[in-house]
Structures are given as C-alpha cells and as structure tokens.
C-alpha cells in the first residue's frame, strides 16, 4: 500500500472540504504514518495541532481515508514532526519565535477535554460576555444553576472553547467529578457500536453515570430517531439526579429541524444563550492571545491590520494567523505591515487630491449646464 500516494489523494479531498486557511494552517501539517489492523496513524507537527485536528476533523479525515482505500479504519493521532517533514513549522527556528517553549498539556482521552481550552485562554468581549458569565456560574455549582446550559451561535465563534473551559474548571475544582465531553456524532457512533457489539449496558453506564455531560453540535442528532430516543433517556437520567448538562448548536433549539418536540422542550428548560461573531476589539485580543500561546512575535501594526481585515470568525482568524507565519518562514521573510498587505493582496492606495474646480466641472458636465451657472447667483431650476 502506497501511503504517500493515499495521503496525497486524501489531502486533495480535504482541500475542497475546508477553507484555504484551515487547510494550510492545520490539515497540511499532517502525514499518514502507518495503517495496521484497521487503524491508521496520523502524524501531526505538534501537540496543539494534534488535539485540534483530532477534535474537529476526525470524521472528515476518516471519511476521506475510507473513500480512498475502500475500507473502514479507525484513526489515531500522534505527534511526529519528522514524519510531517518540512511542512511542520514547529521544528523551525527563526526570528518569529521566542526562545521560550510553549508547553502543551496532553489531551485527556478519558474525559475528552482539551486542557488548553480554558477560561484563561478564552477572550471575553461584547459578543460572548453573557455566555462567559453564565459558564462561570455553572462551575461554582454544577447541576444547580442553569441546567441544562444551551449555547448556540455560528461556526467558529468559540462555543467549543467555552464548553471545554467549563469542563476543565470543574475538573480542577472537583477532581472527583466524572466529566465527559463528546460531539453529537461521537454519541451516535458510540450508540451504533454498542448495538453492533451488544454492549448497550456499557454505553448507558458511560453516559448516564457522569457528573457533567458536555455535548458539542447537538444538531447532528437531527433525523436520527434512535439516537434521539437514547439521548432523551440519558438527558432525563442526568437531569433528574441534578447532574450538569451543557449543549452547543449552530442554531436555537426551536430552529433545529427533525428533532423531537420533547427534546426541544428539554433543551429550552434551562438557560439558552448565543455567542455572536467577534467585534474588532475582540478579534485583536484573540490574535494577540493566539500569538502569545504559540510564542510568535508579531508586530502590533500587523495584528491591528489583520483584525480590521478578517471579519469572519475565531477559527478563520487562527487559521490565517498560522498561514501568515508559515508563509513568512518558508520564504525567510520578516513579518511587517508590507508583508501582511502583500499576503492579503492589498495594494497601497494613492490618494489623489481633487480641486473644487474639478468637482464643479464634473458636476456641470454630468447635469449638462455651464460651470459659471453653478457658481453664479441664479436659482434657475433645471
């Protein structure tokens, strides 16, 4: 089996499935290391990317791999900068990096939490301050305040980060608590596997015995009748025993199609909050935070320019920042405002002064009268 050829084809599929910035900043920094016993090992350039890619793009990569090999595989992600090779920016040393090393704590496979997604790294602004305050209230008394807690908003606005922050904070304050973070897709996949392997009791114990259940992208259970049935009973078991439930979605509960009314009513039974797209000040703060986390030295004027230019979401901000770093390092260029303008395709505008006479001339020509008539005392109505 030609692993390099397979991975090259997979990368081509990934390119058309995600934005250019996401591909360049994340998925391009990977390699297929091995395929053994129906398990494919994916190498990532550093621990941060490994956790991020595994959490967000597991299903996308698996689907592409299954399509290319015509088989079903499970994925395992590991840090292997040598396998990734020259594409990895983590093993390059240049003026853009500080000497201080960034230490990333490992992904917690038992709880599913990403330790680096915490309240310290969560930027608070007008777009998310209410959701942030509610999340901190939940940490103080899980299961008692705002249960369930339903967070909704567009792609890349920080819902997942906030959910992980809640889980990490509770884990720190209450080490004995059993916390479980999953995506709705993982919930469904676990249910299917449990049915196939006749281990439904183990499945129920996993989800109904936890103290805090965090479910991302709950809208993905739409149209899946048995998943909704099982989640309904799981929800009830946790809620009736005062255990905390936190859900996220890309839309309001009542706007999720093909979900049973009894589930919608339960989603709306606690606190529902939305997170909006970040404003300029928040985008700038996020860029500074990401640069600090990765020990990138980025001039202030470049960060200001990026915050003014990128008006989409946090995920795009992060991806474009990584892409900017990679492009600068690959060309051994310094990151300054000129480089940033060139990167974004901006050209410096030449401001040409216009005299009052030119304004009068153009106006009179457009309305078909003489310039002196416009400057005279006449009030003739044309």
C-alpha positions in Angstrom: 0.0 0.0 0.0 1.5 3.3 -1.1 0.9 5.5 2.0 2.3 8.7 0.4 0.0 8.3 -2.6 -3.0 7.6 -0.5 -2.3 10.6 1.8 -1.8 12.9 -1.2 -5.2 11.9 -2.6 -6.7 12.5 0.9 -5.2 15.9 1.1 -6.8 16.8 -2.2 -10.1 15.8 -0.8 -9.5 17.8 2.3 -8.6 20.9 0.3 -12.1 21.2 -1.2 -13.8 20.4 2.2 -12.4 23.2 4.3 -11.3 26.8 3.8 -7.9 27.5 2.4 -6.7 29.0 5.7 -7.8 26.0 7.7 -6.1 23.6 5.3 -2.8 25.5 5.1 -2.8 26.2 8.8 -3.8 22.8 10.1 -4.5 19.9 7.8 -1.5 20.4 5.6 0.7 19.9 8.7 -0.1 16.2 8.8 1.2 12.9 7.4 -0.1 9.3 7.2 2.5 7.3 9.2 1.1 3.7 9.1 -2.0 1.5 8.5 -2.1 -1.6 10.7 -5.0 -3.8 11.8 -7.6 -1.4 10.5 -6.1 1.5 12.4 -4.5 4.4 10.6 -1.9 6.5 12.4 -1.8 10.2 11.5 1.2 12.3 12.4 0.9 15.9 13.3 3.6 18.6 13.7 2.9 19.4 17.3 0.7 18.5 20.2 -1.6 21.6 19.8 -2.5 20.7 16.2 -2.9 17.0 17.1 -5.6 17.8 19.7 -7.3 20.4 17.5 -7.4 18.2 14.4 -8.5 15.1 16.3 -11.3 17.1 18.0 -12.6 18.9 14.9 -11.6 16.9 11.8 -11.6 13.3 12.9 -14.7 12.4 10.9 -13.7 14.4 7.8 -10.3 12.7 7.6 -11.8 9.2 8.3 -14.3 9.7 5.5 -11.6 10.7 3.0 -9.4 7.7 4.1 -12.3 5.2 3.8 -13.1 6.7 0.4 -9.6 6.3 -0.9 -8.9 2.8 0.5 -12.5 1.4 0.1 -12.2 0.1 3.7 -13.2 1.2 7.2 -10.5 2.5 9.5 -10.2 4.0 13.0 -7.8 6.9 13.4 -5.0 7.5 15.9 -3.3 10.9 16.0 0.3 11.3 17.4 3.0 14.0 17.4 5.6 13.2 14.8 7.3 16.3 13.3 9.8 14.2 11.4 7.1 12.4 9.5 5.4 15.6 8.6 8.8 16.9 7.5 9.4 20.3 6.1 5.8 21.3 6.3 6.0 21.4 10.1 6.6 24.9 11.4 7.0 23.6 15.0 10.6 22.4 14.3 11.7 25.5 12.5 13.7 28.1 14.5 13.6 31.6 13.3 13.2 35.2 14.4 9.5 34.9 14.6 9.7 32.5 17.6 10.6 33.5 21.1 13.2 31.3 22.9 10.6 30.3 25.5 9.0 27.0 24.7 5.3 26.5 24.6 4.3 23.5 26.7 1.0 21.9 25.7 -0.6 19.6 28.2 -1.8 16.3 26.7 -5.3 15.6 25.6 -7.3 13.8 28.2 -8.7 10.7 26.5 -10.9 9.7 29.4 -12.9 13.0 29.7 -12.3 14.1 26.1 -11.3 17.6 27.3 -8.6 19.8 25.7 -6.7 21.3 28.7 -5.6 24.4 26.7 -9.2 25.3 26.1 -9.8 27.0 29.4 -11.1 30.3 30.9 -7.5 31.8 30.9 -7.3 31.5 27.1 -10.9 32.4 26.4 -11.2 36.0 25.2 -14.2 37.8 26.6 -15.9 40.6 24.7 -19.4 42.0 24.0 -20.1 39.1 21.7 -19.8 36.5 24.5 -19.7 38.2 27.9 -23.1 36.8 29.0 -22.3 33.3 28.0 -19.0 33.6 29.8 -20.6 34.8 33.0 -23.2 32.0 32.9 -20.5 29.4 32.3 -18.6 30.6 35.4 -21.7 30.5 37.5 -22.2 26.8 36.4 -18.6 26.0 37.5 -19.5 27.2 41.0 -22.5 24.9 41.4 -22.7 22.3 38.6 -26.2 20.9 38.2 -27.8 23.6 40.4 -27.5 26.7 38.2 -28.6 26.9 34.6 -29.2 23.2 33.9 -29.2 22.5 31.0 -27.0 25.2 29.6 -27.5 25.6 25.8 -25.0 27.6 23.8 -25.8 28.4 20.2 -24.0 30.5 17.5 -22.4 30.4 14.1 -19.2 28.5 13.1 -16.0 29.3 14.8 -17.3 31.8 17.5 -15.9 29.9 20.5 -18.7 27.6 21.6 -16.4 24.5 21.8 -13.7 26.5 23.7 -16.3 27.6 26.3 -17.6 24.1 26.8 -14.1 22.8 27.3 -13.4 25.7 29.7 -16.4 24.7 31.8 -15.3 21.1 31.9 -11.7 21.9 32.8 -12.7 24.4 35.5 -15.0 21.8 37.2 -12.3 19.1 36.9 -9.8 21.4 38.6 -12.2 22.4 41.4 -13.8 19.0 41.8 -11.2 16.3 40.9 -13.6 13.6 41.9 -16.2 14.6 39.3 -16.6 12.4 36.3 -16.7 14.7 33.3 -17.4 13.6 29.7 -17.1 15.8 26.6 -18.3 14.3 23.2 -19.7 15.6 20.0 -23.2 14.5 19.0 -21.7 12.5 16.2 -19.5 10.6 18.7 -22.6 9.9 20.8 -24.3 8.4 17.7 -21.2 6.4 16.7 -20.8 5.0 20.2 -24.5 4.0 20.2 -24.2 2.2 16.9 -21.1 0.4 18.0 -22.8 -0.6 21.3 -25.7 -2.1 19.4 -23.5 -3.9 17.0 -21.3 -5.4 19.7 -24.2 -6.0 22.1 -22.7 -3.7 24.8 -25.6 -1.3 25.3 -25.3 -1.5 29.1 -21.7 -0.3 28.9 -22.9 2.6 26.7 -25.6 3.6 29.1 -23.2 3.4 32.1 -20.7 5.6 30.2 -23.2 8.4 29.6 -25.6 8.2 32.5 -23.1 7.9 35.3 -21.1 11.0 34.6 -21.4 14.1 36.7 -21.0 16.6 33.8 -22.0 15.8 30.2 -20.8 18.2 27.6 -22.2 17.6 24.1 -21.0 19.6 21.1 -23.0 20.2 17.9 -26.2 18.6 19.2 -28.0 19.5 16.0 -26.3 16.4 14.4 -28.8 14.1 16.1 -31.5 15.6 13.8 -33.2 12.9 11.9 -31.6 10.1 13.9 -34.6 8.6 15.7 -32.8 6.0 17.8 -30.1 8.5 18.8 -32.7 10.9 19.9 -34.5 8.2 21.9 -31.4 7.2 23.7 -30.3 10.8 24.3 -33.7 11.6 25.7 -33.4 9.0 28.3 -29.8 9.9 29.0 -30.8 13.6 29.4 -33.6 12.6 31.9 -31.3 10.4 33.9 -28.8 13.1 34.4 -31.2 16.0 34.9 -33.3 14.2 37.5 -30.2 13.5 39.5 -29.0 17.1 39.3 -26.0 16.5 37.1 -24.9 19.2 34.8 -25.7 19.1 31.0 -24.1 21.5 28.6 -25.0 21.5 24.9 -23.9 23.5 21.9 -25.6 24.0 18.5 -25.3 26.2 15.4 -28.9 27.5 15.9 -31.6 28.0 18.6 -33.2 24.8 20.0 -36.5 25.6 18.4 -34.9 26.1 15.0 -33.2 22.6 14.8 -35.1 20.6 12.3 -36.1 16.9 12.6 -35.7 16.8 16.4 -38.5 15.6 18.6 -40.5 18.2 20.5 -39.9 16.5 23.8 -36.1 17.0 23.3 -36.5 20.6 22.2 -38.6 21.4 25.3 -35.8 19.9 27.5 -33.1 21.9 25.7 -35.1 25.1 26.4 -35.8 24.1 30.0 -32.6 25.7 31.3 -30.6 28.7 30.1 -30.2 29.4 26.4 -27.5 31.9 25.3 -26.0 32.9 22.0 -22.4 33.9 21.0 -22.1 36.4 18.3 -19.2 37.0 15.8 -16.3 38.9 17.5 -16.0 42.7 17.0 -12.8 44.5 16.2 -11.5 44.8 19.7 -12.2 41.1 20.4 -10.6 40.0 17.1 -7.5 41.9 18.0 -7.4 40.4 21.5 -7.8 36.9 20.1 -4.9 37.4 17.6 -2.7 38.6 20.5 -3.7 35.6 22.6 -3.0 33.1 19.8 0.3 34.7 19.1 1.2 34.6 22.8 0.1 30.9 23.1 2.4 30.0 20.2 5.2 32.3 21.1 5.0 34.1 17.8 6.5 37.6 17.6 4.0 39.6 15.5 4.3 43.5 15.3 1.3 45.4 16.7 0.5 47.1 13.5 0.2 43.7 11.7 -2.2 42.4 14.3 -4.2 45.6 14.0 -4.3 45.2 10.2 -5.4 41.6 10.5 -8.2 42.4 13.0 -9.5 45.1 10.6 -9.3 42.8 7.6 -10.6 39.5 8.9 -14.2 39.9 10.0 -15.4 36.3 9.9 -14.9 34.1 13.0 -12.3 33.0 15.5 -11.4 29.8 13.6 -10.6 31.8 10.5 -8.5 34.2 12.5 -6.5 31.4 13.9 -6.0 29.7 10.6 -5.0 32.8 8.8 -2.5 33.7 11.5 -0.9 30.3 11.2 -0.8 30.6 7.4 0.9 34.0 7.7 3.5 32.6 9.9 4.1 29.6 7.6 4.4 31.8 4.5 6.9 34.1 6.2 9.1 31.3 7.4 9.0 29.4 4.2 10.2 32.5 2.3 12.5 33.6 5.1 10.7 36.9 5.2 10.1 39.3 8.0 6.5 39.9 9.1 5.8 43.6 8.8 2.9 45.6 7.5 4.1 45.5 3.9 4.4 41.7 4.1 0.9 41.5 5.6 -0.6 43.7 2.9 1.0 41.6 0.2 -0.2 38.4 1.9 -3.8 39.7 1.8 -3.5 41.1 -1.7 -3.8 44.7 -0.6 -2.3 47.5 -2.6 -1.4 50.8 -1.1 -3.9 53.3 -2.3 -2.6 56.6 -3.7 -4.8 59.4 -2.5 -5.3 61.9 -5.3 -6.4 65.4 -4.3 -9.4 66.8 -6.1 -9.7 70.6 -6.5 -13.0 72.4 -6.1 -12.8 73.4 -9.8 -12.7 69.7 -10.8 -15.8 69.0 -8.7 -17.7 71.8 -10.4 -16.5 70.8 -13.8 -17.6 67.2 -13.4 -20.9 68.2 -11.9 -21.8 70.7 -14.6 -20.9 68.2 -17.3 -23.0 65.5 -15.8 -26.1 67.7 -15.4 -25.5 69.5 -18.8 -25.0 73.1 -17.7 -22.2 75.5 -17.7 -19.8 75.9 -14.8 -20.4 79.6 -14.4 -24.1 78.9 -14.0 -23.4 76.7 -11.0 -21.2 79.4 -9.5 -23.5 82.3 -10.2 -26.3 83.8 -8.2 -29.1 82.4 -10.3 -31.6 80.0 -8.7 -32.8 78.6 -12.0 -34.4 75.2 -11.6 -33.1 72.6 -14.2 
